[in-house]
């Protein structure tokens, strides 16, 4: 049962009015004895046709905005009993539990009249934004994303909102686009010795069939070129190469230092993205076959949609399916879409 967008929006407006009236006149919680509530539940429950589509139409941000607006109205972080029961049902289903929902909405988990006031929440958010601006300035100064250890004095102001350093960098706008515009510049005054060092890196790339990792190049060469290039990414840029793109570098660097015990920052090839420089005839043919499949499907294929010989050959060459797709400028489908197509492919066999 598909519901038109205008109908969904009408149900949303009605829900907004119901919540507003309940906040003003009582009735925030579900009343088992209320015929009106029973009727509303039959429509808005997630298992109903309308309720399912309505629930799925809400983004995380919309649900979080409802929590924030209630906090503003109450002048404190709301408890579960202080939000309208339909929203509460959707929020719990989306985020798992109330503390997780409050964290997603950037609220303190100290809820209720004895918890944090809205003024404290606003002040904390203001301090967070100021800290993110300091991180942006530090990144501009270093020509690279700063490490957590370089901003340790400012971490406390961020813990209420973020778990990992990668989340902080994303919020500060220090992402792939930033790296491409702020970390790359051509060096004009290389000495003959430094030019020879760059040639050594080129030779290493040809030997490996891809851009080398930092650890695969002599430390003396790296450190000498770093003086003018500032970063490994920019060193490779001088010779028309890109570094192997790792999955989010700081995903497992936690703001809470207790979680970082025993963890080390690693430079690994596994699951990285890099252009394969040396392709034999068969590998080139396999990539051509992949491009044809993409054109035919009008989307990225899942691995089960590739001929076994093509898939196995490219996996051996590229190391991961993500990197196979990287060779032809494609990206993997999200998990939900992949599972949907996989069920369809298996069902057709």
N, C-alpha and C positions, 0 to 999 in steps of 0.2 A: 504493500500500500504506500505509494509515493504521495507525499504531501507537498503542495505548492509552497514556494518560498513566502509568498504573501500571507498564507495561512499560518506558517510557522511564526512569522513576525507578529501576527495577531495574537497567537497563543502566548508569545513572549510578553507582549504589552499587557495582556490580561494577568499574567503571572506577576508582573511588576506591580500592577494595581492591587492585586490580592495581598502581596507582601507589604505594600505601603499601608493599606488599611489595617492589616493585622498588627503591624508595628505601632500604629496609632491607637487602635481600639482593643487590642488583645486578640488572641487566637494564633499566635506564632507557632505553637506546637500542634501536632496532629491530635484530634479528639476522636477517639473510637466511637463515641456516642453521637457525633455530629453527622447528620445525613448529608449536609453540604460537603464536609470533608471527605466522606466516602465517595461521593460523586466526583469530586475533584481528583481523588486518588485513582479512580478508574480511568481517568483521562491522562493524568500526569505521571503515573508510575512508569518506570523505565521499561517494564515488560509489555506495556500496551503499545499499539502501533503508533499512536500519536506521541506518547511519552518517549519512546525510543528515539524517534526522529528529532523531537524537541531537545532531548538531552544531548544528542550528538551534535546538534547545531550550536550548542554553547561551547565557545573556546575556553581554555583554561583561564585566559585573561578576563573574560566576561564574568566567570564564576568568582575569580579573585576580586574583581571590582565590586561585586556585591558585598563581599566580606569587608572590604575597605570602606565602602559607603556606610555600612552598618556601624563600623567603628567610629566613623565621623559623627554619625547621628547620636551614638551612645556616649561619645567621648571616652571610650575605652575599648580594648580588644573584646569582641563579642564571644560569649560562651555559645555552646551548641543550642542552648534553649533560647538564645536571643536572636536567632535567625529564623526566617520563615521555613516551615517544615518541608516544602517542596524543594526549595533551594538547598536545604540541609541534606535532603535525600540525594540530590544530584552531586553536591560537593563531596559527600562521604564516598559515593560510588567512584568519583573521579580521582580523588587524592588518597583514599584508603582509610584515613582517620582524621580527626579534627586537628591535632598538632601539625600534621603534614600539610593540611589545607592552610592553616595559619602561616606556616613557613613559606608556602608557595605565594601567599598574598603579602609576604614581607611584613608579617605581624609578629609581635612577641607571642610566645605561647602562654604568657601570664595573662589569662583572660578574666573577664568579669570586672565588677566595680572595684575590686581590690587589686586588679592588674594594672598594666601600663595604660596611661591616658593617651589620647590621640595626639596631644602636644608632644609627648615623649617620642611617639612613633614618627611624627613629622621631623623632629629634631634629629633623630637617628638617621632618617633617610637623607636629610640635608648633609649630615656629616659623611655619609656613604658617598654621595655624589661628589663632594669635595675631595674625598680620598681617590675616587676614580680619576678625577682631573689631575691629581698629583701623579698617578700612575701613567697617564697619557704623556705628561711632560717628561717623566723619567724615560719613557720609551723613546720619545723624540731625541732626548739628549744622548741615549746609548745607541741609537739606530737599530734597536732590536727590542723585543719584549723583555721587560725586567724580570728577574727571577724573584721568587717569593722571598728569598733570604735578603734581597736588596731593598725590600719594602716592609721588612718585618715589623717596624715600629708602627705601621698603619693597619696591620691585619685585624686588630681587635674590633675596629669600626666596621668590619665587613662580615664577621662571622655569623651575625644574625641572619644574613641574606644569602651567603654563598658557602658551599662546602669545599670547592676545589679552586685552585689558582686559575685553572683554565676558564671556569665560569666568570671569575673576576676580569680576566683579560677580554673575554667576549663582551662583557658589560661595558668595558672601557673602550670598546671599538677597536681593540688591537687584534685583528683577525687576519685572514689571508690577504684580503684587499689592502689592509694597512701595510702588511709586509711587502707587498709588491710595489707600493708607492713610496714607502719611507725607508726601506732597507736597501734599495737598489740605486746605485749611481756609478757612472763610469769614472775610473781613475785615469788621469791623463799623464801622470809623471812616474810611471814605472821605470826602474833602472833596468839595465840589460840583465842583471842577475835575477831580478824579480820576473822579468818576461820569460826567462829560461825556466823559472819555477812554475809559471803558468803552463808552459809547454809540457812540463813533467806531469801536471795534473791531467792535461788533455790525453797524454799517452796512457795514463792509468785508466782513464775512462774508456779508451778504445780497447784496452786489455780486458777490462771487466764487462764491456758491452753496456755500460750505464754510468751515470754520475757516481763518482766514488763517495763513500762515507768519509767523514773527517778522519776517523781512525785509520783509514786505508791510505792516508797520505802522511808523509814524514812530518813529525811535529815541528821540526825546524822550518820547513816550507810553509806550513800553516801559520805559524806564529809570525814569520816575517811578512807574509802577505796580509795578515790581519791588521797590521799597523796602518795600512792605507785603505784596506777594504772594509775594515771593522767587523764583518761577519763572514761566516762560511758561505752563506747564501750569496753575498755580494762578490765574494772571491770567484765563485762559479759563474756568476753573471758576466764577469770580465771576459770569459771564454765561451759565452753563449750557452751556458748550461744552467740547469735548475737542480737544487738539492732534492734528495728523495724525501717526498712529503710523508711524514709520519702521522698516524692517527693522533690528533690532539696531544701535543707534547706534555701538557701539564694536567691531563685528566686525572692522574693519580697522585698529584701533589696537593695534599689537603691543607687547609688553613689551620686546622687543629693538628699541631705537631705530633701528638701522640699517635695519630694514624699514619704518620710518615716513617715511623721507626722501622729500620731495616730496608727501606725502599731507596733505590738509587736511580738517578736519571740515566737512562740507557739510550745509546744510539744503535738501533737495530735495523736490519733490512726487512725482517718479517713484517708483512702487511703494509709495507711502505709503498709509495707511488713514485715510479721513475720510468723514464722513457728507455726502452731497450734499444741500444744503439746498433747492435750487430744482429741482423735477422737473416736467416738462410731462406732459400726459395720456398720451402714448405711452410715456414713460419709466416712469410709474407702472404702466401695463398690462404692460410688459416685466418689471418686478419681480414683479408678481402672477403672471405666467407662470412665472418662475423659482421662486417659492415652491411653485407647484403641481407642478412637476417634482421638486423636492426631496421633497415629500410623497409623490409617486407612487413615486419610487425608494427612499425611506427612507434616503437619504444625499445627500451633496454630489455634484452632477453634474460630470463633466469637460466642458470647453468643447464637445467634439464632440457632446455629448448635448443641446445647446441648439439651437433653430431658428436658422438663420443670421441672420435679421433681428433676433431678440431679442439674440443675442450681439453683433452689430456695433453695435446701438443702445446697449446698456449699456456696452460698451467705450469708445465715444465719450464717454459721459457720465462714466464712473468712472475711466477711465485704465488700469486693470489688472484682470485677472480676479479677482485677490485682493481688490481693492477692490469689485468687483461683488458678490462673495459677502458682503463685510463689510456691505453695505447691508441684507441679510436675516439677519444674525447667523450666517452659515455660514463655515466655513474650508475651504481646499483639502484634498483628500486627499493623503496622502504619495506620494512619487515611485513607490514600488513598486506601490501600489494603483492609481494613475493609469495606469501602463503596462499593468497587467493588464486594466483596463477598456478602455483604448484598443485593445488587441489584439482584445478581444472585440467591440467596436463595429465595428472595421474588418473583422473576419472575418464579421460579420453582413450586410455590404453586398454 
